[in-house]
Amino acid sequence: MLATRSHRPVTVLVGLGYPLRIRDARGALEWLESEPAAVRNEAYAATCAACRDAIGGTDGVEIETGEALDVVTAYARRRGILLEDDAPGRHSPEHLARLCA
């Protein structure tokens, strides 16, 4: 089994703009499994599969945690819930608008 720890966390906005920091593939999969059925599509399924492959591999496929988190990042960016800049007070106007909406 590969390590499930990443060097760079991914932060997504959940609920009413609450930031959730994802540090590893297991955390990403937990978040994905809590997502509503309405957002579960092919991209969602591929993202879950990448996380599972990083956690322990399925069908003999294993990938690095960083690769899985790259997939999670792309998925969150596509959905418009990726918090690109984690530095406090340095969020883009788009992210601030989302947080205040």
Secondary structure, DSSP 8 states (H G I E B T S, - for coil): ------SS-EEEEETTTEEEEE-SHHHHHHHHHHS-GGG-SHHHHHHHHHHHHHHT-BTTB---HHHHHHHHHHHHHHHT-B----STT---HHHHHHHH-
